[in-house]
Amino acid sequence: AARTDETTYTVWGWRQGDDSLWQPNQRVIVCDPICGFNNRELLISEVSFTKDNNGTITELRVGPPDAYLPEP
């Protein structure tokens, strides 16, 4: 199945507001008017942590939870 609503976000740091690391299979609420996400619940499918001269960042690939269900 096509995952047309998948997108990637880059956030500062490796941790969430509660100090836990970002992890795949977590559900997150996304507000992104450009993508049309208004408090939309999405599932993190991939997480990539980077630390370099620009700082510490996390790339989060997210999409609608039902897009990751196995096909019947």
Buried (B, 14 or more C-beta within 10 A) or exposed (E): EEEEBBBEBEEEEBEBEEEEEBEEEBEBEBEEEEBEBEEBEBBBBEBEEEEEEEEEBBBBBBBBEEBBEEEE
